[in-house]
Amino acid sequence: MLAARGLDLAVLPASTNVERPRNPEHGDYASNIALQLAKPTRTPPRELATAIAEALKQEKAIKDVDIAGPGFLNIRLSAGAAGELARVVVTQGKEYGNGTALSGQNINLEFVSANPTGPVHLGHTRWAAVGDSLGRIFEAAGARVTREHYTNDAGAQLERFGRSLYAAARNEPTPEDGYGGEYVKEIADKITGESEEDYREQGYRLMLAEMQKSLERFNVHFDVWFSERALHEGGAVEHAIDVLRKNGHIFEKDGATWLRTTDFTDDKDRVIVRSNGEKTYFAADCAYYINKRERGFDRCLYLLGADHHGYIGRLKAIAACAGDDPEKNIQILIGQLVNLMRGGEPVRLSKRAGTIITLDELVDAVGVDAARYSLARSSTDSPLTLDIEEITRQAPDNPVFYVQYAHARISSLLRNAQEMNIDKGELKTEQISHEKELDLLKALGEFPRVVATAAELCEPHRVARYLEELATTYHRFYDNCRVLPRGDEEVTDLTRARLWLVEAARIVLANGLALLGVSAPERM
């Protein structure tokens, strides 16, 4: 079209923005290409938009093109072209929704990272659900992902845990700074040994194995369980200090070794080695970050608890001191607290764990699906309150039930079609023209964009909210468009076309639930 008007093709942009209008009355797609080309072609945008619209109308797949405002193009597809999406979804199956938004990225995704001194509890559980979902979404967007748990198996907390186990084995009171709860006695009874060191080391391994079992039960698998001890025992801390010193950010003061993090917006400089020669926890933080980068990860993502806001500045400063871009190579997300209720009343504290509610107790109370979906469907920026009775109710106002029921309802319809010996056969896309059919197609077409956006913004709740909207759109379609024939009615091309559309909806619901680590039941 540009060549026909004598315009230079070199002015064409490398990419242009084509999006779904918020108002369906504005068409299926909208583009600002005429505005992009107006200046380099020295052509009024509406004049250019008119020419582009006329060219687009020659395509069979396009029903109409309107021009809005200074030169926006609102494009409507023909019924046949819109219906092709059903074929695409069914053909791609489990791959539909996958894309390339994060293609080429090698991401280290660290989350949960609970101390091996007690069971995984409610404070860790939100990040378990969100972190695992993020890993699935990142992979769907084309990234390579390593899910990593950082185990704090060095330092004072593990020493206190060992003393607590040792005391429990001897029926002595819990040390003043120790750990309480029935789980301490349960673990102590499994330990064979005489010294506090025996109880510390065996107890640590038993507790770690229990944490791993609880997380696997929650459909959370880690590729790497990284030991803090390994940083100290393998020389990684000393290596990190050497790297930071070579970069010019280490200095000595009052007999201690410091990292000058204030050069990179941290609120104060940080001690790496105390004057007595003892390395600080911050030194391990430095070593751990540098270790990740040297393992080949170009993006290190930390998912930290609500009490870790102060870590953002210091971790980004570590990246900068290591010579990296703190806006590119490291990212820290802070998750807010979760409160658990039952019938509007706070759930009582765990008997086994003392002052906390464990992940296993949450799963026992509501199940994996309800817990994971409910924890992932809200932005982590805000505190979250879950009511056990609400998230387990089989009612349309319970989001996880609502979405899973839509999948089960479709599965039931497809089973009925099979029992009636109705095969969806060849898709004749021109049969798909009803308003509710087209609404469902538009919703299905949004899924890849939702996945890409959720990956880019690290917001898995976007997938959950999309699924809820899709379930609503499907139910409206089903209520207005009969799929299977009744009585002696014949099977028609419309029947088969709607079966394609129904199968496409089932696939997208299943794919979306899988990204959240939630099952897609065929019966409920």
C-alpha positions as CSV (number, residue, x, y, z in Angstrom):
1,M,0.0,0.0,0.0
2,L,2.9,2.4,0.8
3,A,4.6,1.5,-2.4
4,A,1.5,2.1,-4.4
5,R,1.4,5.7,-3.0
6,G,5.0,6.2,-3.8
7,L,6.1,6.1,-0.2
8,D,9.4,4.8,1.1
9,L,9.0,1.3,2.6
10,A,12.1,1.9,4.8
11,V,9.9,4.0,7.1
12,L,8.0,0.9,8.3
13,P,8.6,0.3,12.0
14,A,10.1,-2.9,13.3
15,S,6.9,-3.6,15.2
16,T,3.5,-2.0,15.8
17,N,1.0,-2.2,18.6
18,V,-2.2,-4.2,17.9
19,E,-4.5,-4.7,20.9
20,R,-7.9,-5.7,22.0
21,P,-10.2,-2.6,22.5
22,R,-11.7,-2.4,26.0
23,N,-15.0,-1.5,24.5
24,P,-16.2,-4.4,22.2
25,E,-18.1,-1.9,20.1
26,H,-14.8,-0.6,18.9
27,G,-14.1,-3.9,17.1
28,D,-11.9,-7.0,17.6
29,Y,-8.5,-5.2,17.2
30,A,-7.2,-1.7,17.3
31,S,-4.0,-0.3,15.8
32,N,-2.2,3.1,15.8
33,I,0.0,2.3,12.8
34,A,-1.3,5.3,10.8
35,L,-0.2,7.6,13.6
36,Q,3.3,5.9,13.7
37,L,3.7,6.4,9.9
38,A,2.2,9.9,9.6
39,K,5.4,11.8,10.5
40,P,8.0,9.8,8.6
41,T,5.7,9.7,5.5
42,R,4.7,13.3,5.9
43,T,1.1,12.2,5.4
44,P,-1.9,13.3,7.5
45,P,-2.7,10.4,9.8
46,R,-6.4,10.2,8.9
47,E,-5.5,10.2,5.2
48,L,-3.0,7.4,5.8
49,A,-5.6,5.5,8.0
50,T,-8.1,5.7,5.2
51,A,-5.7,4.1,2.8
52,I,-4.7,1.4,5.2
53,A,-8.4,0.6,6.0
54,E,-9.2,0.3,2.3
55,A,-6.3,-2.2,1.8
56,L,-7.3,-4.2,4.9
57,K,-10.9,-4.5,3.7
58,Q,-9.7,-6.4,0.7
59,E,-8.7,-9.3,3.0
60,K,-11.3,-12.0,3.4
61,A,-10.5,-12.4,7.1
62,I,-11.5,-8.8,7.7
63,K,-15.2,-7.8,7.9
64,D,-14.8,-4.1,8.4
65,V,-12.4,-1.3,9.5
66,D,-13.4,1.9,11.1
67,I,-11.3,5.0,11.7
68,A,-11.5,6.7,15.0
69,G,-10.1,10.0,16.4
70,P,-6.9,11.3,14.7
71,G,-6.3,8.0,12.8
72,F,-6.8,4.9,15.0
73,L,-7.9,1.8,13.1
74,N,-10.7,-0.4,14.6
75,I,-10.7,-3.7,12.9
76,R,-13.5,-6.3,12.9
77,L,-12.8,-9.9,11.7
78,S,-15.1,-11.9,9.6
79,A,-16.9,-14.8,11.4
80,G,-14.8,-17.4,9.7
81,A,-11.5,-15.7,10.6
82,A,-12.6,-15.4,14.2
83,G,-13.6,-19.0,14.4
84,E,-10.1,-20.1,13.2
85,L,-8.9,-19.5,16.8
86,A,-10.8,-22.5,18.0
87,R,-8.8,-24.6,15.6
88,V,-5.6,-23.0,16.8
89,V,-6.4,-23.7,20.4
90,V,-7.4,-27.3,19.9
91,T,-4.4,-28.0,17.7
92,Q,-1.9,-26.5,20.1
93,G,-3.5,-28.1,23.1
94,K,-1.3,-27.8,26.2
95,E,1.0,-25.5,24.3
96,Y,-1.6,-22.8,23.7
97,G,-0.8,-19.8,25.8
98,N,3.0,-20.3,25.6
99,G,5.0,-17.5,24.1
100,T,8.4,-15.8,23.9
101,A,8.0,-12.8,26.2
102,L,10.9,-14.0,28.3
103,S,12.7,-16.0,25.7
104,G,16.4,-16.2,26.3
105,Q,16.2,-15.3,30.0
106,N,17.9,-17.7,32.5
107,I,16.1,-17.0,35.8
108,N,17.0,-18.1,39.3
109,L,13.8,-18.1,41.3
110,E,14.4,-18.3,45.0
111,F,11.3,-18.6,47.3
112,V,10.1,-20.0,50.6
113,S,13.7,-20.4,51.9
114,A,12.4,-21.4,55.4
115,N,14.8,-22.0,58.2
116,P,15.2,-25.7,58.9
117,T,14.1,-25.2,62.5
118,G,10.4,-25.8,62.2
119,P,7.6,-26.9,59.8
120,V,6.8,-24.8,56.8
121,H,4.1,-22.5,58.1
122,L,1.5,-20.1,56.8
123,G,4.0,-17.3,56.5
124,H,5.9,-19.3,53.9
125,T,2.9,-20.8,52.2
126,R,1.8,-17.7,50.2
127,W,5.2,-17.6,48.6
128,A,5.1,-21.3,48.0
129,A,2.0,-20.9,45.9
130,V,2.9,-17.7,44.2
131,G,6.6,-18.7,43.6
132,D,5.8,-22.0,42.1
133,S,3.1,-20.4,39.9
134,L,5.6,-17.8,38.8
135,G,8.0,-20.5,37.8
136,R,5.4,-22.1,35.6
137,I,4.4,-18.8,34.0
138,F,8.0,-17.8,33.3
139,E,8.5,-21.1,31.5
140,A,5.3,-20.6,29.5
141,A,6.7,-17.2,28.5
142,G,9.9,-18.9,27.2
143,A,12.4,-18.5,30.1
144,R,14.6,-21.1,31.6
145,V,13.8,-21.3,35.3
146,T,15.6,-22.8,38.3
147,R,13.5,-23.0,41.4
148,E,15.8,-22.7,44.4
149,H,15.4,-22.9,48.2
150,Y,18.1,-21.3,50.3
151,T,18.6,-23.2,53.5
152,N,19.9,-21.3,56.4
153,D,21.8,-24.2,57.9
154,A,24.5,-22.1,59.6
155,G,24.5,-19.7,62.5
156,A,22.7,-19.1,65.8
157,Q,19.2,-20.3,64.9
158,L,20.4,-23.8,64.1
159,E,22.4,-23.8,67.4
160,R,19.2,-22.9,69.3
161,F,17.3,-25.6,67.5
162,G,19.9,-28.2,68.5
163,R,19.7,-27.1,72.2
164,S,15.9,-27.3,72.0
165,L,15.9,-30.8,70.7
166,Y,18.5,-31.9,73.2
167,A,16.4,-30.5,76.1
168,A,13.2,-32.1,74.7
169,A,14.9,-35.5,74.6
170,R,15.7,-35.2,78.3
171,N,12.3,-33.8,79.2
172,E,13.9,-30.6,80.2
173,P,12.3,-27.1,79.8
174,T,12.7,-25.4,76.5
175,P,15.7,-23.1,76.5
176,E,14.7,-19.5,76.9
177,D,15.7,-18.6,73.3
178,G,14.7,-22.1,72.0
179,Y,11.9,-23.6,69.9
180,G,8.7,-24.9,71.3
181,G,5.8,-27.0,70.0
182,E,5.2,-30.7,69.8
183,Y,7.2,-31.1,66.7
184,V,10.4,-30.5,68.6
185,K,9.7,-33.5,70.9
186,E,8.6,-35.6,67.8
187,I,11.9,-35.0,66.1
188,A,14.0,-35.4,69.3
189,D,12.5,-38.9,69.8
190,K,13.8,-39.9,66.3
191,I,17.4,-38.9,67.1
192,T,20.1,-41.3,68.2
193,G,23.1,-39.5,69.8
194,E,24.6,-38.2,73.0
195,S,25.7,-34.6,72.3
196,E,23.9,-31.4,71.4
197,E,25.8,-31.5,68.1
198,D,24.2,-34.9,67.3
199,Y,20.8,-33.5,68.0
200,R,21.5,-30.4,65.9
201,E,22.8,-32.2,62.9
202,Q,20.3,-35.1,62.8
203,G,17.4,-32.8,63.8
204,Y,18.4,-30.4,60.9
205,R,18.3,-33.2,58.4
206,L,15.0,-34.6,59.7
207,M,13.4,-31.2,59.7
208,L,14.6,-30.5,56.2
209,A,13.2,-33.8,54.9
210,E,9.8,-32.9,56.5
211,M,9.8,-29.5,54.9
212,Q,10.6,-31.1,51.5
213,K,7.8,-33.6,52.0
214,S,5.3,-30.8,52.9
215,L,6.2,-28.7,49.9
216,E,6.0,-31.6,47.4
217,R,2.6,-32.4,48.8
218,F,1.7,-28.8,47.9
219,N,2.8,-29.4,44.3
220,V,6.0,-27.3,44.9
221,H,9.2,-28.8,43.7
222,F,12.6,-27.2,44.0
223,D,15.4,-27.9,41.5
224,V,18.0,-26.8,44.0
225,W,18.2,-26.9,47.8
226,F,21.1,-24.6,48.4
227,S,23.0,-24.8,51.7
228,E,24.3,-21.7,53.4
229,R,27.1,-23.8,54.8
230,A,28.3,-24.6,51.3
231,L,29.1,-20.9,50.9
232,H,31.4,-20.9,53.9
233,E,32.9,-24.4,53.5
234,G,33.5,-24.0,49.8
235,G,35.3,-20.7,50.0
236,A,32.5,-18.8,48.2
237,V,32.4,-16.0,50.9
238,E,36.1,-15.3,50.6
239,H,35.8,-15.4,46.8
240,A,32.9,-12.9,47.0
241,I,35.0,-10.5,49.1
242,D,37.8,-10.8,46.6
243,V,35.4,-9.9,43.7
244,L,34.0,-6.9,45.6
245,R,37.5,-5.8,46.6
246,K,38.7,-5.9,43.0
247,N,35.7,-3.8,42.1
248,G,36.8,-1.1,44.5
249,H,33.9,-1.3,47.0
250,I,35.6,-2.9,50.1
251,F,37.1,-0.7,52.8
252,E,38.5,-1.3,56.3
253,K,37.3,0.6,59.4
254,D,37.6,0.0,63.1
255,G,39.3,-3.3,62.4
256,A,36.3,-4.6,60.4
257,T,35.8,-5.1,56.7
258,W,33.0,-3.2,55.1
259,L,31.2,-3.0,51.8
260,R,30.5,0.6,50.6
261,T,26.8,0.0,49.7
262,T,25.9,3.7,50.2
263,D,27.4,4.4,46.8
264,F,24.3,2.6,45.4
265,T,21.5,4.1,47.5
266,D,21.7,1.7,50.4
267,D,20.9,3.5,53.7
268,K,24.2,2.5,55.3
269,D,27.4,0.7,54.6
270,R,27.5,-3.0,55.6
271,V,30.0,-5.0,57.6
272,I,31.2,-8.1,55.9
273,V,33.8,-9.3,58.4
274,R,33.7,-8.2,62.0
275,S,36.8,-7.0,63.9
276,N,37.0,-10.4,65.6
277,G,37.3,-12.1,62.2
278,E,33.7,-13.5,62.2
279,K,31.9,-13.2,58.8
280,T,28.5,-11.6,58.9
281,Y,25.2,-12.9,57.5
282,F,25.5,-10.1,55.0
283,A,28.7,-11.7,53.8
284,A,26.8,-14.8,53.0
285,D,24.2,-12.7,51.1
286,C,27.0,-11.3,49.0
287,A,28.5,-14.7,48.3
288,Y,25.1,-16.2,47.4
289,Y,24.3,-13.5,44.9
290,I,27.7,-13.7,43.2
291,N,27.4,-17.5,43.2
292,K,24.1,-17.3,41.4
293,R,25.5,-15.0,38.7
294,E,28.6,-17.3,38.3
295,R,26.2,-20.2,37.8
296,G,25.0,-18.5,34.7
297,F,21.7,-16.8,35.9
298,D,21.2,-13.5,34.2
299,R,18.2,-12.7,36.4
300,C,18.1,-13.4,40.1
301,L,14.6,-13.2,41.6
302,Y,14.2,-13.2,45.4
303,L,10.7,-13.7,46.9
304,L,10.9,-12.4,50.5
305,G,8.6,-12.1,53.5
306,A,6.8,-9.0,54.7
307,D,9.5,-8.3,57.3
308,H,12.2,-8.1,54.7
309,H,11.6,-4.7,53.2
310,G,15.0,-3.6,54.4
311,Y,16.7,-6.2,52.2
312,I,15.7,-4.5,49.0
313,G,18.3,-1.7,49.1
314,R,21.1,-3.9,50.4
315,L,20.6,-6.7,47.9
316,K,20.4,-4.3,45.0
317,A,23.6,-2.6,46.3
318,I,25.3,-6.0,46.3
319,A,24.4,-6.5,42.6
320,A,25.8,-3.0,41.8
321,C,29.0,-3.6,43.8
322,A,29.4,-6.8,41.9
323,G,29.4,-4.9,38.7
324,D,25.8,-5.8,37.6
325,D,22.8,-3.7,36.7
326,P,20.5,-3.8,39.8
327,E,17.5,-3.0,37.7
328,K,18.1,-5.9,35.4
329,N,20.1,-8.7,37.1
330,I,18.3,-8.7,40.5
331,Q,14.7,-8.3,41.5
332,I,13.2,-8.5,45.0
333,L,9.5,-9.1,45.6
334,I,8.0,-8.7,49.1
335,G,4.9,-10.7,50.0
336,Q,2.4,-9.5,52.6
337,L,1.0,-11.6,55.5
338,V,-1.8,-14.1,55.3
339,N,-4.4,-14.4,58.0
340,L,-6.5,-17.5,58.3
341,M,-10.1,-17.4,59.5
342,R,-13.0,-19.8,60.0
343,G,-16.5,-18.4,59.8
344,G,-15.1,-14.9,60.4
345,E,-13.1,-15.9,63.5
346,P,-9.3,-16.3,63.6
347,V,-8.1,-19.9,63.4
348,R,-6.6,-21.1,66.6
349,L,-2.8,-21.6,66.8
350,S,-1.3,-24.9,65.8
351,K,-1.0,-27.4,68.6
352,R,1.9,-29.2,66.9
353,A,3.9,-26.1,66.0
354,G,3.0,-24.0,69.0
355,T,2.6,-20.4,67.8
356,I,2.1,-21.0,64.1
357,I,-0.2,-22.7,61.6
358,T,1.7,-25.2,59.3
359,L,1.3,-25.8,55.6
360,D,0.2,-29.3,56.3
361,E,-2.6,-28.1,58.5
362,L,-3.8,-25.7,55.9
363,V,-3.8,-28.4,53.3
364,D,-5.6,-30.8,55.6
365,A,-8.3,-28.1,56.2
366,V,-8.9,-26.9,52.6
367,G,-7.0,-29.1,50.2
368,V,-4.1,-28.2,47.8
369,D,-6.3,-26.7,45.0
370,A,-8.3,-24.3,47.2
371,A,-5.2,-23.2,49.1
372,R,-3.0,-22.7,46.0
373,Y,-5.6,-20.9,44.0
374,S,-6.7,-18.7,46.9
375,L,-3.2,-17.7,47.7
376,A,-2.2,-16.9,44.1
377,R,-5.3,-15.0,43.0
378,S,-4.6,-11.8,44.9
379,S,-1.7,-9.4,44.5
380,T,1.1,-10.0,46.9
381,D,1.3,-6.3,47.6
382,S,-1.5,-6.5,50.1
383,P,-2.2,-8.6,53.2
384,L,-4.5,-11.5,52.5
385,T,-7.3,-13.0,54.7
386,L,-8.6,-16.4,53.9
387,D,-11.7,-17.9,55.4
388,I,-11.6,-21.7,55.4
389,E,-15.4,-22.0,55.1
390,E,-15.5,-19.5,52.1
391,I,-12.7,-21.1,50.1
392,T,-14.0,-24.6,50.4
393,R,-17.7,-23.8,49.6
394,Q,-19.1,-25.4,46.5
395,A,-20.8,-22.2,45.3
396,P,-20.4,-19.9,42.4
397,D,-19.1,-17.1,44.6
398,N,-16.1,-19.3,45.5
399,P,-13.6,-18.5,42.7
400,V,-11.7,-21.8,42.7
401,F,-14.9,-23.8,42.6
402,Y,-16.3,-21.5,39.9
403,V,-13.4,-22.0,37.6
404,Q,-13.0,-25.7,38.2
405,Y,-16.8,-26.2,37.8
406,A,-16.6,-24.6,34.4
407,H,-14.0,-27.1,33.3
408,A,-16.0,-30.0,34.8
409,R,-19.1,-28.8,33.1
410,I,-17.4,-28.7,29.7
411,S,-15.9,-32.2,30.4
412,S,-19.4,-33.5,31.1
413,L,-20.7,-32.0,27.9
414,L,-17.9,-33.6,25.8
415,R,-18.6,-37.0,27.5
416,N,-22.2,-36.7,26.5
417,A,-21.2,-35.9,22.9
418,Q,-19.1,-39.0,22.9
419,E,-21.9,-41.1,24.3
420,M,-24.1,-39.8,21.5
421,N,-21.4,-40.7,19.0
422,I,-21.1,-37.1,17.9
423,D,-17.6,-36.2,16.6
424,K,-16.6,-32.6,16.2
425,G,-15.4,-33.5,12.7
426,E,-14.3,-30.7,10.4
427,L,-14.5,-27.2,11.7
428,K,-16.5,-24.9,9.5
429,T,-15.6,-21.6,10.9
430,E,-18.4,-19.7,9.1
431,Q,-20.9,-21.4,11.4
432,I,-19.5,-19.4,14.4
433,S,-21.3,-16.1,14.3
434,H,-23.5,-15.8,17.4
435,E,-22.6,-12.8,19.7
436,K,-21.8,-15.1,22.7
437,E,-19.7,-17.4,20.5
438,L,-17.6,-14.5,19.4
439,D,-17.4,-13.2,23.0
440,L,-16.0,-16.6,24.0
441,L,-13.5,-16.6,21.1
442,K,-12.3,-13.1,22.1
443,A,-11.8,-14.3,25.7
444,L,-9.8,-17.4,24.5
445,G,-7.7,-15.2,22.3
446,E,-6.6,-13.1,25.3
447,F,-5.0,-16.0,27.1
448,P,-1.5,-15.7,25.5
449,R,-1.4,-12.0,26.3
450,V,-2.5,-12.6,29.9
451,V,0.3,-15.2,30.3
452,A,2.9,-12.9,28.8
453,T,1.8,-9.9,31.0
454,A,1.7,-12.1,34.2
455,A,5.3,-13.2,33.4
456,E,6.6,-9.7,32.6
457,L,5.0,-8.2,35.8
458,C,5.5,-11.2,38.1
459,E,1.8,-11.3,38.8
460,P,0.3,-14.7,38.7
461,H,-3.0,-13.4,40.0
462,R,-3.7,-12.0,36.5
463,V,-4.0,-15.6,35.3
464,A,-6.5,-16.4,38.1
465,R,-8.6,-13.4,37.4
466,Y,-8.6,-14.1,33.7
467,L,-9.8,-17.7,34.4
468,E,-12.7,-16.3,36.4
469,E,-13.7,-14.0,33.6
470,L,-13.4,-16.8,31.1
471,A,-15.6,-19.1,33.2
472,T,-18.3,-16.4,33.2
473,T,-18.0,-15.9,29.4
474,Y,-18.3,-19.6,28.9
475,H,-21.4,-19.9,31.1
476,R,-23.1,-17.1,29.2
477,F,-22.2,-18.8,25.9
478,Y,-23.6,-22.1,27.2
479,D,-26.8,-20.5,28.4
480,N,-27.4,-18.9,25.0
481,C,-26.0,-21.3,22.5
482,R,-27.2,-24.9,22.7
483,V,-24.4,-27.3,21.8
484,L,-25.8,-30.8,21.6
485,P,-29.0,-31.7,19.8
486,R,-32.1,-32.8,21.6
487,G,-34.4,-35.7,20.8
488,D,-34.5,-36.4,17.1
489,E,-32.6,-33.2,16.1
490,E,-29.9,-33.8,13.6
491,V,-26.2,-33.2,14.2
492,T,-25.3,-30.1,12.1
493,D,-22.2,-28.2,11.1
494,L,-23.1,-25.7,13.8
495,T,-23.1,-28.6,16.4
496,R,-19.6,-29.5,15.3
497,A,-18.4,-26.0,15.3
498,R,-19.6,-25.4,18.8
499,L,-18.0,-28.6,20.0
500,W,-14.7,-27.2,18.6
501,L,-15.3,-24.0,20.6
502,V,-16.2,-25.9,23.8
503,E,-13.1,-28.0,23.5
504,A,-11.0,-24.9,23.1
505,A,-12.5,-23.4,26.2
506,R,-11.8,-26.6,28.1
507,I,-8.1,-26.5,27.0
508,V,-7.6,-22.9,28.0
509,L,-9.2,-23.4,31.5
510,A,-7.0,-26.5,32.0
511,N,-3.8,-24.7,30.8
512,G,-4.5,-21.7,33.1
513,L,-5.2,-23.8,36.1
514,A,-2.0,-25.8,35.4
515,L,0.0,-22.5,35.5
516,L,-1.3,-22.0,39.0
517,G,-0.6,-25.6,40.0
518,V,-4.3,-26.4,40.4
519,S,-6.1,-29.4,39.0
520,A,-8.7,-29.3,36.3
521,P,-11.3,-31.8,37.4
522,E,-13.5,-33.6,34.9
523,R,-16.1,-34.3,37.5
524,M,-17.3,-32.4,40.5
